[in-house]
Amino acid sequence: MSEPIIRMKDIEKHFGSVIALAGVSVDVFAGECHCLLGDNGAGKSTFIKTMSGVHKPTKGEIIFEGKPLDFADPRDAIAAGIATVHQHLAMIPLMSVSRNFFMGNEPIKKVAGLRFFDHDYANRVTMEEMKKMGINLRGPDQAVGTLSGGERQTVAIARAVHFGAKVLILDEPTSALGVRQTSNVLATVDKVRKAGIGVVFITHNVRHAMAVGDRFTVLNRGQTLGTATRGEITPEELQDMMAGGQELATLEGSLGGTV
């Protein structure tokens, strides 16, 4: 197997006396979807914030494309090619899809020495990139707030890919979506993976992870419980690892097998 595009090696993160991460190691390869699973409080959010430059690790090493990196802030991570799509999307509902797509990276054209937003370029690129992801917009001027939750997630993913993401971190992208919207997002993740980008898929939903994941790492209280590849672990085993093994089995027995 080739070298990982990013390696998080023995990452620890302390907040005063609180140890949020205790030696977590995760490798992400180009063209794979690595699912990071765990219940609330497992350390998933702290881990991805460390990967994306929000937090500096207390101990450990981040190796990106074979070189150690020390991010000063999230802008360093973005410049390196590590993009994060958060659960709560940074979009302005009444603004057009194309303006949201290029927010922060506005294309500019000059007319008579004056600088203007290049609507034609933005509209063309937005339509092309969304079509690649399987979304056919009514038009680039459509307000992003009129899109479904899954479509808005796809806009954010397409935007990250267009602006050069090599590693794409998706923070619970399906948590608030219905069945059809979830299917659209999972199909988008599959397209991104097949394009050669390393995807880190944060979720607590085993079924969604199994739908797109190539490898699976489970966190619990800031520690790694294990990593498995597709075919090495069943959904039931993965759920059992996440939920506490024997504790879940005991609860299921007491509730008549309804867990």
Secondary structure, 3 states (H helix, E strand, C coil): CCCCCEEEEEEEEEECCEEEEEEEEEEECCCCEEEEECCCCCCHHHHHHHHCCCCCCCEEEEEECCEEECCCCHHHHHHHCEEEECCCCCCCCCCEHHHHHCCCCCCEEEECCEEEECHHHHHHHHHHHHHHCCCCCCCCCCEHHHCCHHHHHHHHHHHHHHCCCCEEEEECCCCCCCHHHHHHHHHHHHHHHHCCCEEEEEECCHHHHHHHCCEEEEEECCEEEEEEEECCECHHHHHHHHHCCHHHHHHHHHCCCCC
